Amino acid sequence: MNSNKFSNLKNQVQEIIDLMAKKDFIEANFKLLDASEYLDEILDFSTDDNDLIESSKYQVLLNQLQYKIQIAIE
């Protein structure tokens, strides 16, 4: 498993959380879209089971963050 790609994803998720803490939900939503696209790229090119398992954890986290952002924006 290439930990660098998940390290980048972890940093993106942290940025989203930081923006949410600052109540900048619009920017957090844009960052979330970027992180989701990056995760999709990881999934598209993953062949290792460990990568798929780690990716699924991030999918769940991003879905939860998206839900929280949508509630805050509405």
C-alpha positions as CSV (number, residue, x, y, z in Angstrom):
1,M,0.0,0.0,0.0
2,N,1.3,3.4,-0.9
3,S,0.9,5.4,2.3
4,N,1.7,8.7,0.5
5,K,-1.6,8.7,-1.3
6,F,-3.5,8.2,1.9
7,S,-1.3,10.7,3.6
8,N,-2.4,13.3,1.1
9,L,-6.0,12.2,1.6
10,K,-5.7,12.5,5.3
11,N,-4.4,16.1,4.9
12,Q,-7.3,17.0,2.7
13,V,-9.8,15.6,5.2
14,Q,-8.1,17.6,8.0
15,E,-8.4,20.8,5.9
16,I,-12.1,20.1,5.5
17,I,-12.5,19.6,9.3
18,D,-10.6,22.7,10.0
19,L,-12.8,24.7,7.6
20,M,-15.9,23.3,9.2
21,A,-14.6,24.3,12.7
22,K,-14.2,27.9,11.3
23,K,-17.8,27.6,10.0
24,D,-16.6,28.1,6.4
25,F,-18.9,25.4,5.0
26,I,-18.8,26.6,1.4
27,E,-15.0,26.3,1.2
28,A,-15.2,23.0,3.1
29,N,-17.7,21.7,0.5
30,F,-15.3,22.6,-2.3
31,K,-12.4,20.8,-0.5
32,L,-14.7,17.8,0.0
33,L,-15.4,17.6,-3.7
34,D,-11.6,17.6,-4.4
35,A,-11.0,15.0,-1.7
36,S,-13.8,12.8,-3.2
37,E,-12.3,13.0,-6.7
38,Y,-8.9,12.1,-5.3
39,L,-10.4,9.1,-3.5
40,D,-12.1,8.1,-6.7
41,E,-8.8,8.1,-8.4
42,I,-7.3,6.0,-5.7
43,L,-10.1,3.5,-6.1
44,D,-9.8,3.4,-9.8
45,F,-6.2,2.4,-9.8
46,S,-6.1,0.2,-6.6
47,T,-5.5,-3.5,-6.9
48,D,-4.4,-4.2,-3.4
49,D,-7.0,-5.3,-0.9
50,N,-5.5,-3.1,1.9
51,D,-5.9,-0.1,-0.4
52,L,-9.5,-0.9,-0.9
53,I,-10.1,-1.4,2.9
54,E,-8.4,2.0,3.7
55,S,-10.3,3.7,0.9
56,S,-13.6,2.4,2.3
57,K,-12.8,4.0,5.6
58,Y,-12.3,7.4,3.9
59,Q,-15.5,7.0,1.9
60,V,-17.5,6.6,5.1
61,L,-15.8,9.6,6.6
62,L,-16.3,11.8,3.5
63,N,-19.9,10.8,3.4
64,Q,-20.4,11.9,7.0
65,L,-18.6,15.2,6.4
66,Q,-20.7,15.8,3.4
67,Y,-23.9,15.2,5.4
68,K,-22.7,17.6,8.1
69,I,-21.8,20.3,5.6
70,Q,-25.2,20.0,3.8
71,I,-27.1,20.4,7.0
72,A,-25.0,23.5,7.9
73,I,-25.5,25.1,4.5
74,E,-29.2,24.6,4.5
